[in-house]
């Protein structure tokens, strides 16, 4: 007597060992049950190995996603640093504006000083005219007092020399205005140059940052899509594989149950095989668990 079963993916192999009989001539099926148990254990180990492989694959995909997230964080930090640099340049522009405002105020102060000097010059001119008129009057009225007139003339000459010295050493309003205009034009040109340079650098940095962010986003999206599709395929394959394994296990369990029932039916007639049937039933219950 030999144990046989239908052929399948994990079907129980046929018992090829020679039939052994007891003293009463009844064959044993212990070796066949052991082979079935070994085959079922090997199948469970294969399923466990497949699950481990799938887990490692998912971990690798998660590591790749983590690397992509790190790259995006680096690009974001780079963009933030560039934004800080741009803010620094804008601060320099603000300081330049403040300096220009201070120069404008100084220009106004110099213009006010120039106006004050012009008023003083007019006053001196008026005084000179008055003195000259006084001299003329004194000359007409006091011709005999030549000494006094000479002193007054010397005084007028001294005042005129002082006025000429002041004119020679003083700064005219036109010169001050021209100098202020040159300074204002110079700072205005420097401010425009700095502003244009900052705008160009800011535009280039923004374009480069946006391009890098777009590339990183596209790469991350593509990688995420590939990972999702691969994970879905692997999960579907694992589900199909586990479903097939489960069906095989159910068929094996059904076959073992039928054989156990046959052995139980024949136990009443073959009492010497009760121990072997009990052992087979116990192993079948272990496989079912």
C-alpha positions in Angstrom: 0.0 0.0 0.0 1.4 3.4 -1.0 0.2 7.0 -0.4 -0.6 9.2 -3.5 -2.1 12.6 -4.2 -3.0 14.9 -7.2 -0.1 16.8 -8.8 0.1 20.6 -8.1 2.5 23.4 -7.2 3.0 22.1 -3.6 1.3 18.8 -3.9 2.5 16.1 -1.6 4.9 13.7 -3.5 4.0 10.1 -3.8 5.5 7.8 -1.3 8.2 5.9 -3.1 9.5 4.0 -0.1 8.8 0.3 -0.1 5.7 -0.6 1.9 6.5 -1.8 5.4 4.2 -4.2 7.1 3.6 -5.1 10.7 3.6 -8.5 12.1 0.0 -8.8 11.1 0.7 -7.9 7.5 -0.8 -4.4 7.5 1.4 -1.7 5.8 2.6 1.6 7.4 2.3 5.2 6.1 4.5 6.9 8.7 7.3 7.7 6.2 4.8 9.3 3.8 3.4 11.5 6.5 6.9 12.6 7.4 7.7 13.5 3.8 4.4 15.5 3.6 5.3 17.4 6.8 8.8 18.2 5.5 7.4 19.5 2.2 4.9 21.8 4.0 7.7 23.1 6.3 9.9 23.9 3.2 7.0 25.7 1.6 6.5 27.8 4.7 10.2 28.7 4.7 9.9 29.8 1.0 7.0 32.1 1.9 9.0 33.5 4.8 12.0 34.2 2.5 9.8 35.9 0.0 8.3 38.1 2.7 11.9 39.0 3.9 12.9 39.9 0.3 9.8 42.1 -0.1 10.5 43.9 3.2 14.1 44.6 2.1 12.8 46.0 -1.2 10.4 48.3 0.6 13.2 49.5 2.9 15.4 50.3 -0.1 12.6 52.3 -1.7 12.1 54.2 1.5 15.8 54.9 1.7 15.7 56.3 -1.9 12.7 58.5 -0.9 14.6 59.7 2.1 17.6 60.7 -0.1 15.3 62.6 -2.4 13.8 64.4 0.5 17.3 65.3 1.8 18.2 66.8 -1.6 15.1 68.9 -1.7 15.9 70.1 1.9 19.5 71.1 0.7 18.1 73.0 -2.3 15.6 74.8 0.0 18.4 75.7 2.4 20.5 77.0 -0.5 17.5 79.1 -1.6 17.1 80.5 1.9 20.8 81.4 2.1 20.5 83.2 -1.3 17.5 85.0 0.0 19.5 86.1 3.1 22.3 87.4 0.7 19.7 89.3 -1.3 18.3 90.8 1.9 21.9 91.9 2.7 22.3 93.6 -0.7 18.9 95.3 -0.1 20.3 96.5 3.2 23.3 98.0 1.4 20.9 99.7 -1.0 19.0 101.2 2.0 22.3 102.4 3.5 23.2 104.0 0.2 19.9 105.8 0.1 20.5 107.0 3.7 23.9 108.3 2.6 22.4 110.0 -0.4 19.8 111.6 1.9 22.6 112.8 4.2 24.6 114.2 1.3 21.4 116.0 0.1 21.0 117.5 3.6 24.7 118.6 3.6 24.1 120.1 0.1 21.2 122.1 1.5 23.3 123.2 4.5 26.1 124.3 2.2 23.6 126.2 0.0 22.2 127.9 3.2 25.8 128.8 4.2 26.4 130.1 0.7 23.3 132.2 0.9 24.5 133.5 4.3 27.9 134.4 2.8 26.1 136.2 -0.1 24.1 138.2 2.4 27.3 139.1 4.3 28.9 140.1 1.0 26.0 142.3 0.2 26.2 143.8 3.6 30.0 144.5 3.1 29.3 146.0 -0.2 26.6 148.2 1.3 29.0 149.2 4.1 31.7 150.0 1.5 29.2 152.1 -0.4 28.3 153.9 2.8 31.9 154.4 3.7 32.7 155.7 0.2 29.8 158.1 0.5 31.0 159.2 3.9 34.5 159.7 2.4 33.1 161.8 -0.4 31.0 163.8 2.1 34.0 164.3 4.4 36.2 165.2 1.4 33.7 167.8 0.3 33.0 169.1 3.7 36.4 168.7 5.4 39.0 169.3 2.8 41.2 170.8 5.4 41.2 167.6 7.4 43.3 165.7 4.9 44.8 163.6 7.6 41.4 162.4 8.7 40.4 161.8 5.1 43.7 159.9 4.5 43.1 157.7 7.5 39.6 157.0 6.3 40.9 156.2 2.8 43.4 153.9 4.3 40.7 152.3 6.3 38.6 151.9 3.2 41.6 150.4 1.3 42.1 148.0 4.1 38.5 146.9 4.1 38.7 146.5 0.3 41.8 144.3 0.6 40.1 142.2 3.2 37.1 141.9 1.0 39.2 140.9 -1.9 41.0 138.3 0.3 37.7 136.9 1.3 36.6 136.8 -2.3 39.8 135.0 -3.3 39.8 132.5 -0.5 36.0 132.0 -0.2 33.9 129.4 -2.1 31.3 130.8 -4.5 27.8 129.5 -4.6 28.2 128.2 -8.1 31.3 126.2 -7.2 29.5 124.7 -4.2 26.5 123.9 -6.3 28.7 122.3 -9.0 30.6 120.2 -6.5 27.4 119.1 -4.9 25.9 118.2 -8.3 29.0 116.1 -9.1 28.9 114.3 -5.8 25.2 113.7 -6.1 25.6 112.4 -9.7 28.5 110.1 -8.6 26.5 108.6 -5.8 23.4 108.3 -8.0 25.4 106.5 -10.7 27.0 104.2 -8.1 23.5 103.5 -6.6 22.1 102.7 -10.0 25.0 100.4 -10.8 24.7 98.5 -7.4 20.9 98.3 -8.0 21.3 96.9 -11.5 24.0 94.4 -10.3 21.8 93.2 -7.4 18.8 92.9 -9.7 20.8 90.8 -12.2 22.3 88.6 -9.5 18.9 88.2 -7.9 17.2 87.3 -11.2 20.0 84.8 -12.1 19.9 83.2 -8.6 16.1 83.0 -8.7 16.1 81.4 -12.1 18.8 78.9 -11.1 17.1 78.1 -7.9 13.7 77.6 -9.6 15.3 75.4 -12.2 17.0 73.2 -9.6 13.9 73.0 -7.5 11.8 72.1 -10.6 14.4 69.4 -11.5 14.5 68.0 -8.0 10.7 68.1 -7.8 10.3 66.3 -11.1 13.0 63.7 -10.2 11.3 63.2 -6.8 7.9 62.8 -8.4 9.2 60.4 -11.0 11.1 58.4 -8.4 8.0 58.4 -6.1 5.8 57.2 -9.0 8.3 54.5 -9.9 8.5 53.4 -6.3 4.7 53.4 -5.9 4.2 51.4 -9.1 7.0 48.9 -8.2 5.6 48.6 -4.6 2.1 48.0 -6.0 3.4 45.4 -8.4 5.4 43.6 -5.7 2.4 43.7 -3.4 0.1 42.3 -6.1 2.7 39.6 -6.8 3.1 38.8 -3.2 -0.7 38.6 -2.7 -1.0 36.3 -5.7 1.8 34.2 -4.5 0.4 34.0 -1.0 -3.0 33.3 -2.3 -1.6 30.4 -4.4 0.3 29.1 -1.4 -2.8 29.3 0.7 -4.8 27.4 -1.8 -2.1 24.7 -2.0 -2.1 24.5 1.8 -5.8 24.2 1.9 -5.7 21.4 -0.7 -3.0 19.7 1.3 -5.0 20.1 4.5 -8.1 18.7 2.8 -6.2 15.7 1.5 -4.7 15.1 4.9 -8.1 15.4 6.5 -9.6 12.9 4.1 -6.8 10.5 4.7 -7.1 10.9 8.4 -10.8 10.1 8.2 -10.0 7.0 6.1 -7.5 5.9 8.6 -10.0 6.5 11.4 -12.6 4.4 9.5 -10.1 1.6 9.1 -8.9 1.8 12.7 -11.8 -0.3 13.9 -10.7 -3.1 11.6 -6.9 -2.5 12.0 -6.4 -1.9 15.7 -2.5 -2.3 15.4 -2.4 0.9 13.3 -4.2 3.1 15.8 -0.9 4.5 17.1 0.3 5.3 13.5 -3.1 7.0 12.7 -2.9 9.1 15.9 0.6 10.3 15.0 -0.6 11.2 11.5 -3.5 13.1 12.9 -1.3 15.0 15.3 1.1 16.0 12.4 -1.9 17.0 10.3 -3.1 19.3 13.1 0.4 20.9 13.3 0.3 21.6 9.6 -3.1 23.1 9.9 -1.8 25.5 12.5 
